[in-house]
């Protein structure tokens, strides 16, 4: 065990943030720390690093363990170049290397056997400390995190905030602490760099505790989830998707127990009231006895979930034509060269299309060209009939930074009354005095909610979204996903959030410098087909001359068979979803009928029933009918379960 937290409690200005946090981390375990914004995740990280001290509780670390901490907004001040800074991780190895070179010269001069033996022992130490590979390790980590060679010799002070964070992460990975604390490590990484980090962390020999809103990343890396809610920690084994399933089960079980206890309390109170109505000595004694038992019951609190989801509903103003957007031979060049060229694609009404590609390829520039705010070098962009665009800018440049939230909405939609605006903002979690906050004082997530509110009011029928999930917490992401899935208009978006793409996309466009490749389906399907095409291309490249291998180029659309495969997969997914819904309905019906049997049993115990043969027979017949129906429901449940299992 590398770390153990027990009963951690922390408050600020009498506001309790952490009430009772207990969990442990094994030596090589990969753990996610999740919870809503403000739940205390960063506070807990600062306690683990020793920057803060808990008001109560105990914190234990394994002897000799070390901690590395990547903050979300890393302040990295260094006068070194990028490469020099990372080489400092291996100062001891570099000193050994210099010592070995010195000894080599001395041995060649003196031929001393004693010195040779000392040299051999030192060389083994040098090798164990990665002396022969440290330079390639440095370059490998830099390349993996998407840092280009041209910045290796740049001073760190000249880098952007995102580049500094990546350099800080690279240094931490090379230092290999016993416990890595990572706060949003994928914020400044593109998909390729994120995938590299996933693979690195999965094989990392130490332990990892990570805060991240990237649900796909968590699914691929972690094997345990610590959920902070109402100041307490709940631990779930498995990845993020498993946590969602299990936490719902825990909530449902707690709610069931609560309702069951409330029913029992209500029943006892009704009995007590009835006994008191008799107004006899024996009945009053029995009532008092029951009251004493009732007072001893530890009443459960109503189970609640720590979230306040947005109420996001997107409705197109009018229906567009079938052809929404057509892009032909589009290119963009600047004075220092071409950014991209030969971009061709079209979007039909109702499609939900994700654009993926490495950072710097020009995805945001492409959006600006479609919007008409950036000049086209060559090619054409054609919008269809009755197409109205709603644009979400990841930099929120469309928001007036000097206006308040309510002024921003009033200026854009002057026909709305203050009451209408306040009601709408409340659905985006801006209530009371919050609506008078200036835009420039808002967090990234709050600015994102204002921008989404404006899109909702615009009632556009073609949404162009640039990184819409940036700065949103997990609950807000899920709300946005549901809104987009129910949206009847057309959507084109750029996102590095692979989980989000899986939930919303019907088509993926893979953008590179020289083309745009189209794949039907979600992100997982895109990656599967891209891997198949890559393998096919590799085989054809290595094939003997004259071998005819048919394969699909990544610059073309999928073949008819690929489309057919995807359609079959979608049909299968739809069938599975229908069966899952049917299964839930049957389970609900079983629960209702089981409750009815209990009620009928209670009726049979009533004096007015068991003393009346007709009434007793009537209740017994009813119970028999219900039990027969329950048997049928169980049979349906079993057959549906078997079919679902076979499809899965």
C-alpha positions, 0 to 999 in steps of 0.5 A: 500500500502506497497511501492511506487516508482515514477520516480526513476532514477539512473546512475553510472559513467554517465551510466544511469541504471534506467531512469524512474521506477514507480510502487507500491506494495500492503500490501500482494502482491507477485511481480516479478521483471524481466529483462535481466542481467544488466537491473538494478534489483539488483540496484533497490533492493539496492535503496529499502533497502536504501543502494543506493539513487536515483538520482531522484524520490521518494520512499514511504513506509507505516508507521511502515513497515520493509524490509528484503533483501536476497542477491544473494551471501549472506555474513553471518558471525556469530559465532552462531550455525544454531539453535542459530542464528535462535532462536535470532529472538525470543529473545523478546519471550525467555525473556518473557518465562523466565519472566513467569517461574520466575513469576510462581515460585513466584506465587506458593510461594506467591499465590498473586492474583495481580501477577496472573493477571499480569501473565495472561496478560503477558501469552496472550502477550507471546501466541500472539508472538508465544511463544508456537510454536517458536521452532517448527517454527524454525525447520519447516523452516529449514526442509522445506528449506532442511537443515538436522538436523545434521547441526543445532548445527554446527557453521555457519562459517563451512557451505558452501555458499549455506547452509549459504544462506538457513540459511539467508533465514530461518532467514528472513522468521521467522522475517516476515518483511512487505516487503521481497526482495528476489534475486534468493531465489531458487538458492541453493534449490532442487525441494522439498525445492523450492516447500515448499518455494512456498507454504510458500510465497503464504500464507505469510502475508506480501508483496514479491518482488522477482528476479528469473530466475525460471519461474515455481516458478514465475508462482506459486507465483507471481500475478504481474510482473514488467519488467525492460527494457531500464531503464524503468518499465512496470507493468503486472498483473498476473504470469510470463506466463501471462507476456510473453503473454501480453508483446508480445501484448504490443510490437506488438501493439507498432510496429503496431502503429509505422508502421502506423505512418511511413506509414502516414508520408511517405504518407504526404511526398509524397503528399508534394513532389507532391504539390511542383512539381506543382510549383504553389502558391496555391500548394506550400502554401498547401505543407507548411501547410502540412509540418507544421502539419508534424513537429508537429507530435511526431515521435515514436521511433522504438519499440525494445526488450532488448535482444541479444539471442544466435544463438544456433543450435545443429546438430548430427555428425552421427545418433546413433543406436536405443539403446543409453544407457542401465543402469542395477543394477547400484550402487555407494558406498563410505567408509561411505556407499552406495550413491545409488543402483538398478538404472535401465533405458534405453534411446532410440534414439531421447528421451529427458530425465530429471532426478529429485531427491533431492540434494545429491542423486548422480545425478552428480555421476551417470553422471560421471559413465556414462562418465567413469570418476567415478568408478562403484561399481556394475552394468553395463553402456552400450552405443549403436552403434555410440554414441558420447557424448557431456557433459555439466558440471555444475561446468565447470570443463572441461574448462581450467580456465587459457585459454582465450575464443578463446584459449579454442575453438582453443585448442579443435578444431584446424582445425577451422580458427580464422574467423570461431571461431570468427563467432561462438563465436559471435553467443554466444554473445562474440564479439570484445575483449570479446574473449580474456577474460580469462575463470576464469574471466567470470561469471557463465552465460558466462562460460555456454555459452562457454561450450554450444559453445563447445558442438555445435561444437562437433556435438555430438549425445548424450547430457549429461547436468548437470544443463544446465540452471544454471546462464542463463538468461530467454532469453538464457534459451528459446534459449536453450529450442528451440535448444534442442526441434529441436535437432535430437539426444538424451538428458539426463539431470539433472535440478531443473528448472521445467519450462525447464523440461516441455518445453523439456522432453519426459520422467522423471526419478525420482531418489531415494536412492534405485531405479529409477522410470520412467514416460512418459511425462513432469514435470507436468505429472510426478507430477500428476502421482506421486500424484495419485500413492501416493494417491493409495498407501495410500488407499491400506495401510489403506484398510481392510484386504482382500481388493484387490486394484490394484495400480502402485508402484513408483518403476515400469514403468507406466502401459499401460493405463498410457502410453495411457493417456499420448499419448492421452494428447500429441495428444490433445496438438499437435491438440491445437498447430495446431489450434493455428497456423491455427488461426494465419494464418487466422488472418494474411490473414484477416489483409492482405485483410483488407489492400487491401480493404483500398488500393482499396478504395484509388484507387476509390478516384483517378481521373483517376479511378472514371472518367473512368467507366471501371476502376471504375467497375474493382476496385469495382469488385475486392473490392467485391471479396476481401470482400467476401473472408474476410467474408469466412476468418471470418467464418473460424476464428470463427469455428477454435476459437470454436474448440480451445475453446472446446479443451482447 
